[in-house]
């Protein structure tokens, strides 16, 4: 089974705008949803989209303006996880 790939931009612009907190939120999300074995998660130096950052790529889909506040929604939509609150 092919693993999904999540790449968070660790370039200085994205990192300064919050990708450090987003990185931790993704790690917590993967653990909470038992996805750690199904995902390769890594940082990347830059996607050359600094003006649209912080940036995140899941498989071949790029997400812009990713924040600690919206990353869970992005992950829920990608992995089709729906929660009842």
C-alpha positions as CSV (number, residue, x, y, z in Angstrom):
1,X,0.0,0.0,0.0
2,X,1.4,3.3,-1.1
3,X,1.8,5.8,1.8
4,X,0.5,9.4,1.5
5,X,3.1,12.1,1.7
6,X,2.7,15.3,3.7
7,X,5.4,17.9,3.2
8,X,5.4,21.1,5.3
9,X,7.5,24.0,4.1
10,X,10.3,24.9,6.5
11,X,11.6,27.9,4.5
12,X,12.2,30.9,6.6
13,X,9.1,32.8,5.4
14,X,6.7,30.0,6.1
15,X,8.4,29.0,9.3
16,X,8.2,32.6,10.6
17,X,4.5,32.8,9.7
18,X,3.6,29.8,11.8
19,X,4.6,26.5,10.2
20,X,6.4,25.4,13.4
21,X,3.0,25.3,15.2
22,X,1.4,23.7,12.2
23,X,4.0,21.0,12.1
24,X,3.2,20.0,15.7
25,X,-0.6,20.1,14.9
26,X,-0.1,17.7,12.0
27,X,2.0,15.3,14.1
28,X,-0.7,15.3,16.8
29,X,-3.4,14.8,14.1
30,X,-1.7,11.8,12.6
31,X,-1.3,10.2,16.0
32,X,-4.8,10.9,17.1
33,X,-6.3,9.4,13.9
34,X,-3.9,6.4,13.7
35,X,-2.4,7.6,10.4
36,X,1.3,7.6,11.3
37,X,1.9,4.3,9.5
38,X,0.0,5.5,6.4
39,X,1.8,8.8,5.9
40,X,5.4,9.9,5.2
41,X,5.7,13.3,6.9
42,X,8.6,15.5,6.3
43,X,9.8,19.1,5.9
44,X,10.9,20.7,2.7
45,X,13.1,23.7,2.4
46,X,11.0,25.8,0.1
47,X,8.2,25.5,-2.5
48,X,9.0,28.9,-4.1
49,X,5.5,30.1,-3.2
50,X,6.5,32.3,-0.3
51,X,3.9,35.0,-1.0
52,X,1.1,32.4,-0.7
53,X,2.5,30.7,2.5
54,X,2.6,29.1,4.8
55,X,2.5,26.2,2.4
56,X,1.8,22.5,2.7
57,X,1.7,19.7,0.2
58,X,-0.3,16.5,0.6
59,X,0.6,14.0,-2.1
60,X,0.6,16.2,-5.2
61,X,-1.9,18.8,-3.9
62,X,-0.6,22.2,-2.7
63,X,-2.3,24.1,0.1
64,X,-1.6,27.8,0.7
65,X,-2.1,30.0,3.8
66,X,-2.1,27.0,6.0
67,X,-2.3,27.8,9.7
68,X,-2.5,26.0,13.0
69,X,-6.2,27.0,13.0
70,X,-7.1,25.6,9.5
71,X,-4.7,22.6,9.1
72,X,-7.0,20.2,10.8
73,X,-9.9,21.0,8.4
74,X,-7.5,20.5,5.5
75,X,-6.4,17.1,6.8
76,X,-10.0,16.1,7.6
77,X,-11.0,16.9,4.0
78,X,-8.1,15.1,2.5
79,X,-8.4,12.0,4.6
80,X,-12.3,12.1,4.6
81,X,-12.5,12.2,8.3
82,X,-15.7,13.6,9.7
83,X,-16.2,14.2,13.4
84,X,-19.4,14.8,15.3
85,X,-18.9,17.4,18.0
